[in-house]
Amino acid sequence: MGRRIWDVGLLAPVQTELRQVASPFLNDIHAATLATVHLAVRDRTHVLYIERLSGRASVPVVSQVGTRLPMHATGVGKVLLAHAPEQVRDRALANLTRITPYTITQPAWLREQLARVARDGYARTVEEMSLGACSLAVPVVAPTPSGEAAVVAALGVVVPNFRRDKARLVAALQVAALGIGRSLGSHSPD
């Protein structure tokens, strides 16, 4: 337990900066959609929620700040899994638990979906984590300490459905994610 707390403690400054930089963008998305908005990072083979905004119009969700959920069943998790190292994907795909009747538990099908996420720039889920909840998510790309751009987080919304609003929601998420990534880049030490 001591080492785990130490590991989480080492991540705290990164998560604090990410949350602070992302806060105005999350608030804008929430104000425009009244949906639950998530900011998440990868924690081994799980997604770790580091921020969540919800309101009266939000659908019920199981996530809370600090919650770890399986990556394969959430929009933000699928974004992070699509951009994770191959060995992380292999470990995650070896343990695909069914959460709802709609959760994808077939590794080949999930690999196809992850390839589409990487190609199209966004992920979607339909009732895979919670019945009555659909999600859309995009990657947040920012410079790493080595100076290379990498997916450092995922930004997503949870809505009852996105049939008519998918393109608008994806575009809004992508603009916000770009702003977060650029802001993180401007905070990097020279």
TIRO-2110 file (N, C-alpha, C; in Angstrom, 1 decimal):
// TIRO-2110
0.8, -1.2, 0.0, N, 1, A
0.0, 0.0, 0.0, CA, 1, A
0.9, 1.3, 0.0, C, 1, A
2.0, 1.3, 0.7, N, 2, A
2.8, 2.4, 0.8, CA, 2, A
3.4, 2.8, -0.6, C, 2, A
3.8, 1.9, -1.4, N, 3, A
4.4, 2.2, -2.7, CA, 3, A
3.3, 2.7, -3.6, C, 3, A
2.1, 2.2, -3.5, N, 4, A
1.0, 2.6, -4.4, CA, 4, A
0.7, 4.1, -4.0, C, 4, A
0.6, 4.5, -2.8, N, 5, A
0.4, 5.8, -2.4, CA, 5, A
1.5, 6.7, -2.9, C, 5, A
2.8, 6.3, -2.8, N, 6, A
3.9, 7.0, -3.3, CA, 6, A
3.8, 7.2, -4.8, C, 6, A
3.4, 6.2, -5.6, N, 7, A
3.2, 6.3, -7.0, CA, 7, A
2.1, 7.4, -7.3, C, 7, A
1.0, 7.3, -6.7, N, 8, A
-0.1, 8.3, -6.9, CA, 8, A
0.4, 9.7, -6.5, C, 8, A
1.1, 9.8, -5.4, N, 9, A
1.6, 11.1, -5.0, CA, 9, A
2.6, 11.7, -6.0, C, 9, A
3.4, 10.9, -6.7, N, 10, A
4.2, 11.4, -7.7, CA, 10, A
3.5, 12.0, -8.9, C, 10, A
2.3, 11.4, -9.2, N, 11, A
1.5, 11.9, -10.3, CA, 11, A
0.7, 13.2, -9.9, C, 11, A
0.6, 13.5, -8.7, N, 12, A
-0.3, 14.6, -8.2, CA, 12, A
0.1, 15.9, -8.9, C, 12, A
1.4, 16.3, -9.0, N, 13, A
1.6, 17.6, -9.7, CA, 13, A
1.2, 17.7, -11.1, C, 13, A
1.4, 16.6, -11.8, N, 14, A
1.0, 16.5, -13.2, CA, 14, A
-0.6, 16.6, -13.3, C, 14, A
-1.3, 15.9, -12.5, N, 15, A
-2.7, 15.9, -12.5, CA, 15, A
-3.3, 17.2, -12.1, C, 15, A
-2.6, 17.9, -11.1, N, 16, A
-3.1, 19.2, -10.7, CA, 16, A
-2.9, 20.2, -11.8, C, 16, A
-1.8, 20.2, -12.5, N, 17, A
-1.6, 21.1, -13.6, CA, 17, A
-2.6, 20.8, -14.7, C, 17, A
-2.8, 19.6, -15.0, N, 18, A
-3.7, 19.2, -16.1, CA, 18, A
-5.2, 19.7, -15.7, C, 18, A
-5.6, 19.4, -14.5, N, 19, A
-6.9, 19.9, -14.0, CA, 19, A
-7.0, 21.4, -14.1, C, 19, A
-6.0, 22.1, -13.6, N, 20, A
-6.1, 23.6, -13.6, CA, 20, A
-6.2, 24.1, -15.1, C, 20, A
-5.3, 23.6, -15.9, N, 21, A
-5.3, 24.0, -17.3, CA, 21, A
-6.6, 23.7, -18.0, C, 21, A
-7.2, 22.5, -17.7, N, 22, A
-8.4, 22.0, -18.4, CA, 22, A
-9.6, 22.7, -17.9, C, 22, A
-9.6, 23.2, -16.7, N, 23, A
-10.9, 23.6, -16.0, CA, 23, A
-11.7, 24.6, -16.8, C, 23, A
-11.2, 25.7, -17.4, N, 24, A
-12.0, 26.5, -18.2, CA, 24, A
-12.6, 25.8, -19.4, C, 24, A
-11.9, 24.9, -20.0, N, 25, A
-12.4, 24.2, -21.2, CA, 25, A
-13.5, 23.2, -20.8, C, 25, A
-13.3, 22.6, -19.7, N, 26, A
-14.4, 21.7, -19.2, CA, 26, A
-15.7, 22.5, -18.9, C, 26, A
-15.5, 23.6, -18.2, N, 27, A
-16.6, 24.4, -17.9, CA, 27, A
-17.4, 24.9, -19.2, C, 27, A
-16.6, 25.3, -20.2, N, 28, A
-17.2, 25.7, -21.5, CA, 28, A
-18.1, 24.5, -22.1, C, 28, A
-17.5, 23.3, -22.1, N, 29, A
-18.2, 22.2, -22.7, CA, 29, A
-19.4, 21.9, -21.8, C, 29, A
-19.3, 21.9, -20.5, N, 30, A
-20.4, 21.6, -19.7, CA, 30, A
-21.5, 22.7, -19.9, C, 30, A
-21.2, 23.9, -19.9, N, 31, A
-22.2, 25.0, -20.1, CA, 31, A
-22.9, 24.9, -21.5, C, 31, A
-22.2, 24.4, -22.5, N, 32, A
-22.7, 24.3, -23.8, CA, 32, A
-23.6, 23.1, -24.0, C, 32, A
-23.3, 22.0, -23.2, N, 33, A
-24.0, 20.8, -23.4, CA, 33, A
-24.9, 20.4, -22.2, C, 33, A
-24.6, 20.9, -21.0, N, 34, A
-25.3, 20.5, -19.8, CA, 34, A
-25.1, 19.0, -19.5, C, 34, A
-24.1, 18.4, -20.2, N, 35, A
-23.8, 16.9, -20.0, CA, 35, A
-22.7, 16.7, -19.0, C, 35, A
-22.6, 15.5, -18.6, N, 36, A
-21.4, 15.2, -17.7, CA, 36, A
-20.2, 15.3, -18.6, C, 36, A
-19.2, 15.9, -18.1, N, 37, A
-17.9, 16.1, -18.8, CA, 37, A
-16.8, 15.4, -17.9, C, 37, A
-16.0, 14.6, -18.6, N, 38, A
-14.9, 13.9, -17.9, CA, 38, A
-13.5, 14.3, -18.5, C, 38, A
-12.6, 14.4, -17.6, N, 39, A
-11.1, 14.4, -17.9, CA, 39, A
-10.5, 13.2, -17.2, C, 39, A
-9.8, 12.4, -18.0, N, 40, A
-9.2, 11.2, -17.5, CA, 40, A
-7.8, 10.9, -18.0, C, 40, A
-7.1, 10.1, -17.2, N, 41, A
-5.8, 9.7, -17.6, CA, 41, A
-5.7, 8.2, -17.5, C, 41, A
-4.7, 7.6, -18.1, N, 42, A
-4.5, 6.1, -18.0, CA, 42, A
-3.8, 5.8, -16.7, C, 42, A
-4.2, 4.8, -16.0, N, 43, A
-3.6, 4.3, -14.8, CA, 43, A
-3.4, 2.7, -15.0, C, 43, A
-2.3, 2.3, -15.6, N, 44, A
-2.0, 1.0, -15.9, CA, 44, A
-3.1, 0.5, -17.0, C, 44, A
-4.0, -0.4, -16.6, N, 45, A
-5.0, -0.9, -17.6, CA, 45, A
-6.4, -0.3, -17.2, C, 45, A
-6.4, 0.7, -16.4, N, 46, A
-7.7, 1.4, -16.1, CA, 46, A
-7.6, 2.8, -16.5, C, 46, A
-8.8, 3.4, -16.5, N, 47, A
-8.9, 4.9, -16.7, CA, 47, A
-9.1, 5.5, -15.3, C, 47, A
-8.4, 6.6, -15.1, N, 48, A
-8.5, 7.3, -13.8, CA, 48, A
-9.2, 8.6, -14.1, C, 48, A
-10.3, 8.9, -13.5, N, 49, A
-11.0, 10.1, -13.7, CA, 49, A
-10.4, 11.2, -12.7, C, 49, A
-9.9, 12.3, -13.3, N, 50, A
-9.3, 13.3, -12.5, CA, 50, A
-10.2, 14.5, -12.4, C, 50, A
-11.2, 14.6, -13.2, N, 51, A
-12.2, 15.7, -13.1, CA, 51, A
-13.5, 15.3, -13.7, C, 51, A
-14.6, 15.8, -13.1, N, 52, A
-15.9, 15.5, -13.6, CA, 52, A
-16.8, 16.6, -13.3, C, 52, A
-17.6, 17.1, -14.3, N, 53, A
-18.6, 18.1, -14.1, CA, 53, A
-19.9, 17.5, -14.5, C, 53, A
-20.9, 17.7, -13.7, N, 54, A
-22.3, 17.2, -14.1, CA, 54, A
-23.3, 18.2, -13.6, C, 54, A
-24.5, 18.1, -14.1, N, 55, A
-25.5, 19.0, -13.8, CA, 55, A
-26.9, 18.4, -13.9, C, 55, A
-27.9, 19.2, -13.8, N, 56, A
-29.3, 18.7, -13.8, CA, 56, A
-29.7, 17.9, -15.0, C, 56, A
-29.1, 18.2, -16.2, N, 57, A
-29.5, 17.5, -17.4, CA, 57, A
-28.6, 16.3, -17.7, C, 57, A
-27.7, 16.0, -16.8, N, 58, A
-26.8, 14.9, -17.0, CA, 58, A
-27.5, 13.5, -16.7, C, 58, A
-27.0, 12.5, -17.5, N, 59, A
-27.5, 11.2, -17.2, CA, 59, A
-26.8, 10.6, -16.1, C, 59, A
-27.3, 9.6, -15.4, N, 60, A
-26.6, 9.0, -14.3, CA, 60, A
-25.3, 8.3, -14.8, C, 60, A
-24.2, 8.5, -14.1, N, 61, A
-22.9, 7.9, -14.4, CA, 61, A
-22.3, 7.3, -13.2, C, 61, A
-21.4, 6.3, -13.3, N, 62, A
-20.8, 5.7, -12.2, CA, 62, A
-19.4, 6.4, -11.8, C, 62, A
-18.9, 7.2, -12.7, N, 63, A
-17.6, 7.8, -12.4, CA, 63, A
-17.7, 8.9, -11.4, C, 63, A
-16.6, 9.1, -10.7, N, 64, A
-16.4, 10.2, -9.7, CA, 64, A
-14.9, 10.5, -9.8, C, 64, A
-14.5, 11.7, -9.4, N, 65, A
-13.1, 12.0, -9.4, CA, 65, A
-12.4, 11.0, -8.5, C, 65, A
-11.3, 10.5, -9.0, N, 66, A
-10.6, 9.4, -8.3, CA, 66, A
-11.0, 8.0, -8.6, C, 66, A
-12.1, 7.8, -9.4, N, 67, A
-12.6, 6.5, -9.7, CA, 67, A
-11.7, 5.9, -10.8, C, 67, A
-11.5, 4.6, -10.7, N, 68, A
-10.8, 3.9, -11.8, CA, 68, A
-11.8, 2.9, -12.3, C, 68, A
-11.9, 2.9, -13.7, N, 69, A
-12.8, 2.0, -14.4, CA, 69, A
-12.1, 1.3, -15.5, C, 69, A
-12.6, 0.2, -15.9, N, 70, A
-12.0, -0.5, -17.1, CA, 70, A
-12.0, 0.4, -18.3, C, 70, A
-10.9, 0.4, -19.0, N, 71, A
-10.8, 1.2, -20.2, CA, 71, A
-11.7, 0.8, -21.3, C, 71, A
-11.9, -0.5, -21.5, N, 72, A
-12.7, -1.0, -22.6, CA, 72, A
-14.1, -0.6, -22.7, C, 72, A
-14.7, -0.1, -21.5, N, 73, A
-16.1, 0.2, -21.5, CA, 73, A
-16.5, 1.6, -21.4, C, 73, A
-15.5, 2.5, -21.5, N, 74, A
-15.8, 3.9, -21.4, CA, 74, A
-15.2, 4.7, -22.7, C, 74, A
-15.8, 5.8, -23.0, N, 75, A
-15.2, 6.6, -24.1, CA, 75, A
-13.8, 7.1, -23.9, C, 75, A
-13.6, 7.7, -22.7, N, 76, A
-12.3, 8.2, -22.4, CA, 76, A
-11.3, 7.0, -22.3, C, 76, A
-11.8, 5.9, -21.8, N, 77, A
-10.9, 4.7, -21.7, CA, 77, A
-10.5, 4.2, -23.1, C, 77, A
-11.4, 4.2, -24.0, N, 78, A
-11.1, 3.7, -25.3, CA, 78, A
-10.1, 4.6, -26.0, C, 78, A
-10.2, 5.9, -25.8, N, 79, A
-9.2, 6.8, -26.4, CA, 79, A
-7.9, 6.5, -25.8, C, 79, A
-7.8, 6.4, -24.5, N, 80, A
-6.5, 6.1, -23.9, CA, 80, A
-5.9, 4.8, -24.3, C, 80, A
-6.8, 3.8, -24.4, N, 81, A
-6.4, 2.4, -24.8, CA, 81, A
-5.9, 2.4, -26.2, C, 81, A
-6.6, 3.2, -27.1, N, 82, A
-6.2, 3.2, -28.5, CA, 82, A
-4.8, 3.8, -28.7, C, 82, A
-4.3, 4.7, -27.7, N, 83, A
-3.1, 5.4, -27.8, CA, 83, A
-2.0, 4.8, -26.8, C, 83, A
-2.4, 3.7, -26.2, N, 84, A
-1.5, 3.1, -25.2, CA, 84, A
-0.5, 2.2, -25.9, C, 84, A
0.6, 1.9, -25.2, N, 85, A
1.6, 1.0, -25.7, CA, 85, A
0.9, -0.4, -25.9, C, 85, A
1.5, -1.1, -26.9, N, 86, A
0.9, -2.4, -27.3, CA, 86, A
0.7, -3.4, -26.1, C, 86, A
1.7, -3.4, -25.2, N, 87, A
1.7, -4.3, -24.0, CA, 87, A
0.5, -4.0, -23.1, C, 87, A
0.2, -2.7, -23.0, N, 88, A
-0.9, -2.2, -22.1, CA, 88, A
-2.2, -2.7, -22.8, C, 88, A
-2.3, -2.5, -24.1, N, 89, A
-3.5, -3.0, -24.8, CA, 89, A
-3.7, -4.5, -24.6, C, 89, A
-2.6, -5.3, -24.8, N, 90, A
-2.7, -6.7, -24.6, CA, 90, A
-3.2, -7.1, -23.2, C, 90, A
-2.7, -6.4, -22.2, N, 91, A
-3.1, -6.7, -20.8, CA, 91, A
-4.6, -6.4, -20.6, C, 91, A
-5.0, -5.2, -21.2, N, 92, A
-6.4, -4.8, -21.0, CA, 92, A
-7.3, -5.8, -21.8, C, 92, A
-6.9, -6.2, -23.0, N, 93, A
-7.8, -7.0, -23.8, CA, 93, A
-7.8, -8.5, -23.2, C, 93, A
-6.9, -8.8, -22.4, N, 94, A
-7.0, -10.1, -21.8, CA, 94, A
-8.0, -10.2, -20.6, C, 94, A
-8.6, -9.1, -20.2, N, 95, A
-9.5, -9.0, -19.1, CA, 95, A
-10.7, -8.2, -19.4, C, 95, A
-11.5, -8.5, -20.4, N, 96, A
-12.6, -7.8, -20.9, CA, 96, A
-13.9, -8.2, -20.2, C, 96, A
-14.2, -7.6, -19.0, N, 97, A
-15.3, -8.0, -18.3, CA, 97, A
-16.6, -7.3, -18.8, C, 97, A
-17.7, -8.1, -18.7, N, 98, A
-19.0, -7.5, -19.2, CA, 98, A
-19.6, -6.7, -18.0, C, 98, A
-19.9, -5.5, -18.3, N, 99, A
-20.5, -4.6, -17.3, CA, 99, A
-22.0, -4.4, -17.6, C, 99, A
-22.4, -4.3, -18.8, N, 100, A
-23.8, -4.2, -19.3, CA, 100, A
-23.9, -5.2, -20.4, C, 100, A
-25.1, -5.5, -20.9, N, 101, A
-25.3, -6.4, -22.0, CA, 101, A
-24.6, -5.8, -23.3, C, 101, A
-24.2, -4.5, -23.3, N, 102, A
-23.7, -3.9, -24.5, CA, 102, A
-22.1, -3.7, -24.4, C, 102, A
-21.5, -4.1, -23.3, N, 103, A
-20.1, -4.0, -23.2, CA, 103, A
-19.4, -5.0, -24.2, C, 103, A
-18.4, -4.4, -24.9, N, 104, A
-17.7, -5.2, -25.9, CA, 104, A
-16.7, -6.1, -25.1, C, 104, A
-16.8, -7.4, -25.3, N, 105, A
-15.9, -8.3, -24.6, CA, 105, A
-15.1, -9.2, -25.5, C, 105, A
-15.3, -9.0, -26.8, N, 106, A
-14.5, -9.8, -27.8, CA, 106, A
-13.3, -9.0, -28.2, C, 106, A
-12.1, -9.5, -27.9, N, 107, A
-10.8, -8.8, -28.2, CA, 107, A
-10.7, -8.3, -29.6, C, 107, A
-11.0, -9.2, -30.6, N, 108, A
-10.9, -8.8, -32.0, CA, 108, A
-11.8, -7.6, -32.4, C, 108, A
-13.0, -7.6, -31.9, N, 109, A
-13.9, -6.5, -32.1, CA, 109, A
-13.4, -5.3, -31.5, C, 109, A
-12.9, -5.4, -30.3, N, 110, A
-12.4, -4.2, -29.6, CA, 110, A
-11.1, -3.6, -30.3, C, 110, A
-10.3, -4.5, -30.7, N, 111, A
-9.1, -4.0, -31.5, CA, 111, A
-9.5, -3.3, -32.8, C, 111, A
-10.5, -3.7, -33.4, N, 112, A
-11.0, -3.0, -34.6, CA, 112, A
-11.6, -1.6, -34.2, C, 112, A
-12.3, -1.6, -33.1, N, 113, A
-12.8, -0.3, -32.6, CA, 113, A
-11.6, 0.6, -32.2, C, 113, A
-10.6, 0.1, -31.6, N, 114, A
-9.5, 0.9, -31.2, CA, 114, A
-8.7, 1.5, -32.4, C, 114, A
-8.6, 0.7, -33.4, N, 115, A
-8.0, 1.2, -34.7, CA, 115, A
-8.8, 2.3, -35.3, C, 115, A
-10.1, 2.2, -35.2, N, 116, A
-11.0, 3.3, -35.7, CA, 116, A
-10.9, 4.5, -34.8, C, 116, A
-10.8, 4.4, -33.5, N, 117, A
-10.6, 5.5, -32.6, CA, 117, A
-9.3, 6.2, -33.0, C, 117, A
-8.2, 5.5, -33.2, N, 118, A
-6.9, 6.1, -33.6, CA, 118, A
-7.0, 6.8, -34.9, C, 118, A
-7.7, 6.2, -35.8, N, 119, A
-7.9, 6.8, -37.2, CA, 119, A
-8.8, 8.0, -37.2, C, 119, A
-10.0, 7.9, -36.5, N, 120, A
-11.0, 9.0, -36.6, CA, 120, A
-10.8, 10.1, -35.6, C, 120, A
-10.0, 9.8, -34.5, N, 121, A
-9.7, 10.9, -33.5, CA, 121, A
-10.7, 11.0, -32.4, C, 121, A
-11.7, 10.0, -32.3, N, 122, A
-12.6, 10.1, -31.2, CA, 122, A
-13.1, 8.7, -31.0, C, 122, A
-13.6, 8.5, -29.7, N, 123, A
-14.2, 7.2, -29.4, CA, 123, A
-15.7, 7.4, -29.0, C, 123, A
-16.5, 6.4, -29.1, N, 124, A
-17.9, 6.4, -28.6, CA, 124, A
-18.2, 5.1, -28.0, C, 124, A
-19.2, 5.2, -27.0, N, 125, A
-19.7, 4.0, -26.4, CA, 125, A
-21.2, 4.2, -26.4, C, 125, A
-21.9, 3.1, -26.4, N, 126, A
-23.4, 3.1, -26.3, CA, 126, A
-23.8, 2.1, -25.2, C, 126, A
-24.1, 2.6, -24.0, N, 127, A
-24.5, 1.8, -22.9, CA, 127, A
-23.6, 0.7, -22.5, C, 127, A
-22.3, 0.9, -22.7, N, 128, A
-21.3, -0.1, -22.3, CA, 128, A
-20.9, -0.1, -20.9, C, 128, A
-21.0, 1.1, -20.2, N, 129, A
-20.6, 1.2, -18.8, CA, 129, A
-21.9, 1.4, -18.0, C, 129, A
-22.9, 2.1, -18.5, N, 130, A
-24.1, 2.4, -17.7, CA, 130, A
-25.3, 2.3, -18.8, C, 130, A
-26.3, 1.6, -18.4, N, 131, A
-27.5, 1.6, -19.3, CA, 131, A
-28.1, 3.1, -19.3, C, 131, A
-28.5, 3.5, -20.5, N, 132, A
-29.0, 4.8, -20.7, CA, 132, A
-28.0, 5.9, -20.9, C, 132, A
-26.7, 5.5, -21.0, N, 133, A
-25.6, 6.5, -21.1, CA, 133, A
-24.8, 6.2, -22.3, C, 133, A
-24.5, 7.2, -23.1, N, 134, A
-23.6, 7.1, -24.3, CA, 134, A
-22.5, 8.1, -24.1, C, 134, A
-21.3, 7.8, -24.6, N, 135, A
-20.2, 8.7, -24.4, CA, 135, A
-19.5, 9.0, -25.7, C, 135, A
-18.9, 10.1, -25.8, N, 136, A
-18.0, 10.5, -26.8, CA, 136, A
-16.7, 11.0, -26.2, C, 136, A
-15.5, 10.7, -26.7, N, 137, A
-14.3, 11.2, -26.1, CA, 137, A
-13.2, 11.4, -27.2, C, 137, A
-12.3, 12.3, -26.8, N, 138, A
-11.2, 12.7, -27.8, CA, 138, A
-9.9, 12.7, -27.0, C, 138, A
-8.8, 12.5, -27.6, N, 139, A
-7.5, 12.6, -26.9, CA, 139, A
-7.1, 14.1, -26.7, C, 139, A
-6.3, 14.2, -25.6, N, 140, A
-5.7, 15.5, -25.3, CA, 140, A
-4.2, 15.2, -25.6, C, 140, A
-3.6, 15.9, -26.6, N, 141, A
-2.3, 15.7, -27.0, CA, 141, A
-1.4, 16.9, -26.5, C, 141, A
-0.3, 16.6, -25.9, N, 142, A
0.6, 17.7, -25.4, CA, 142, A
2.0, 17.2, -25.4, C, 142, A
2.9, 18.2, -25.3, N, 143, A
4.4, 17.7, -25.2, CA, 143, A
4.7, 17.0, -23.9, C, 143, A
5.5, 15.9, -24.1, N, 144, A
6.0, 15.2, -22.9, CA, 144, A
7.3, 15.8, -22.5, C, 144, A
7.8, 15.4, -21.3, N, 145, A
9.1, 16.0, -20.9, CA, 145, A
10.2, 15.8, -21.9, C, 145, A
10.1, 14.8, -22.8, N, 146, A
11.1, 14.6, -23.8, CA, 146, A
10.9, 15.5, -25.0, C, 146, A
9.8, 16.3, -25.0, N, 147, A
9.5, 17.2, -26.1, CA, 147, A
8.6, 16.7, -27.2, C, 147, A
8.4, 15.4, -27.2, N, 148, A
7.5, 14.8, -28.2, CA, 148, A
6.0, 14.9, -27.8, C, 148, A
5.2, 15.0, -28.8, N, 149, A
3.7, 15.1, -28.5, CA, 149, A
3.2, 13.7, -28.2, C, 149, A
2.3, 13.6, -27.3, N, 150, A
1.7, 12.4, -26.9, CA, 150, A
0.3, 12.6, -26.3, C, 150, A
-0.5, 11.6, -26.3, N, 151, A
-1.8, 11.6, -25.7, CA, 151, A
-1.5, 11.6, -24.2, C, 151, A
-1.9, 12.6, -23.5, N, 152, A
-1.7, 12.7, -22.0, CA, 152, A
-2.9, 12.6, -21.2, C, 152, A
-4.1, 12.7, -21.9, N, 153, A
-5.4, 12.5, -21.2, CA, 153, A
-6.5, 12.3, -22.3, C, 153, A
-7.7, 12.1, -21.8, N, 154, A
-8.8, 12.0, -22.7, CA, 154, A
-9.9, 12.9, -22.1, C, 154, A
-10.7, 13.6, -23.0, N, 155, A
-11.8, 14.5, -22.6, CA, 155, A
-13.0, 13.9, -23.2, C, 155, A
-14.1, 13.8, -22.4, N, 156, A
-15.3, 13.2, -22.9, CA, 156, A
-16.6, 13.7, -22.3, C, 156, A
-17.7, 13.4, -23.0, N, 157, A
-19.0, 13.8, -22.5, CA, 157, A
-19.9, 12.5, -22.4, C, 157, A
-20.8, 12.5, -21.5, N, 158, A
-21.8, 11.4, -21.4, CA, 158, A
-23.2, 12.0, -21.6, C, 158, A
-23.9, 11.5, -22.5, N, 159, A
-25.2, 12.0, -22.9, CA, 159, A
-26.2, 10.8, -23.0, C, 159, A
-27.5, 11.1, -23.0, N, 160, A
-28.5, 10.0, -23.2, CA, 160, A
-28.4, 9.3, -24.6, C, 160, A
-28.1, 10.1, -25.6, N, 161, A
-27.9, 9.7, -27.0, CA, 161, A
-27.2, 10.8, -27.7, C, 161, A
-26.6, 10.4, -28.9, N, 162, A
-25.9, 11.5, -29.7, CA, 162, A
-26.3, 11.3, -31.1, C, 162, A
-27.4, 10.8, -31.4, N, 163, A
-27.8, 10.6, -32.8, CA, 163, A
-27.7, 11.9, -33.6, C, 163, A
-28.3, 13.0, -33.1, N, 164, A
-28.3, 14.2, -33.9, CA, 164, A
-27.1, 15.1, -33.6, C, 164, A
-26.5, 15.0, -32.4, N, 165, A
-25.5, 15.9, -32.0, CA, 165, A
-24.1, 15.4, -32.0, C, 165, A
-23.9, 14.2, -32.6, N, 166, A
-22.5, 13.6, -32.5, CA, 166, A
-21.5, 14.5, -33.1, C, 166, A
-21.7, 15.0, -34.3, N, 167, A
-20.7, 15.8, -35.0, CA, 167, A
-20.4, 17.1, -34.2, C, 167, A
-21.4, 17.7, -33.7, N, 168, A
-21.3, 19.0, -32.9, CA, 168, A
-20.5, 18.7, -31.6, C, 168, A
-20.8, 17.6, -30.9, N, 169, A
-20.2, 17.2, -29.7, CA, 169, A
-18.7, 16.9, -29.9, C, 169, A
-18.4, 16.1, -30.9, N, 170, A
-17.0, 15.7, -31.3, CA, 170, A
-16.2, 17.0, -31.6, C, 170, A
-16.8, 17.9, -32.4, N, 171, A
-16.1, 19.1, -32.7, CA, 171, A
-15.8, 20.0, -31.5, C, 171, A
-16.8, 20.1, -30.6, N, 172, A
-16.6, 20.9, -29.4, CA, 172, A
-15.5, 20.2, -28.5, C, 172, A
-15.5, 18.9, -28.4, N, 173, A
-14.5, 18.2, -27.6, CA, 173, A
-13.1, 18.4, -28.2, C, 173, A
-13.0, 18.3, -29.5, N, 174, A
-11.7, 18.4, -30.2, CA, 174, A
-11.2, 19.8, -30.0, C, 174, A
-12.0, 20.9, -30.1, N, 175, A
-11.5, 22.2, -29.9, CA, 175, A
-11.0, 22.4, -28.5, C, 175, A
-11.8, 21.9, -27.5, N, 176, A
-11.4, 22.0, -26.1, CA, 176, A
-10.1, 21.2, -25.9, C, 176, A
-10.0, 20.0, -26.4, N, 177, A
-8.8, 19.2, -26.2, CA, 177, A
-7.5, 19.9, -26.8, C, 177, A
-7.7, 20.5, -28.0, N, 178, A
-6.6, 21.2, -28.6, CA, 178, A
-6.2, 22.4, -27.7, C, 178, A
-7.2, 23.1, -27.2, N, 179, A
-6.8, 24.2, -26.2, CA, 179, A
-6.1, 23.7, -25.0, C, 179, A
-6.5, 22.6, -24.4, N, 180, A
-5.9, 22.1, -23.3, CA, 180, A
-4.4, 21.7, -23.6, C, 180, A
-4.3, 21.0, -24.7, N, 181, A
-2.9, 20.6, -25.1, CA, 181, A
-2.0, 21.7, -25.4, C, 181, A
-2.5, 22.8, -26.0, N, 182, A
-1.7, 24.0, -26.3, CA, 182, A
-1.3, 24.7, -25.0, C, 182, A
-2.3, 24.7, -24.1, N, 183, A
-2.0, 25.4, -22.8, CA, 183, A
-1.0, 24.6, -22.0, C, 183, A
-1.1, 23.3, -22.0, N, 184, A
-0.1, 22.5, -21.3, CA, 184, A
1.3, 22.7, -22.0, C, 184, A
1.3, 22.8, -23.3, N, 185, A
2.6, 23.0, -24.0, CA, 185, A
3.2, 24.3, -23.6, C, 185, A
2.4, 25.4, -23.4, N, 186, A
2.9, 26.7, -23.0, CA, 186, A
3.4, 26.7, -21.6, C, 186, A
3.0, 25.7, -20.8, N, 187, A
3.4, 25.6, -19.4, CA, 187, A
4.7, 24.8, -19.2, C, 187, A
5.1, 24.2, -20.3, N, 188, A
6.3, 23.3, -20.2, CA, 188, A
7.6, 24.1, -20.0, C, 188, A
8.5, 23.6, -19.2, N, 189, A
9.7, 24.3, -18.9, CA, 189, A
10.6, 24.3, -20.2, C, 189, A
11.3, 25.4, -20.4, N, 190, A
12.2, 25.5, -21.6, CA, 190, A
13.6, 25.0, -21.4, C, 190, A
END
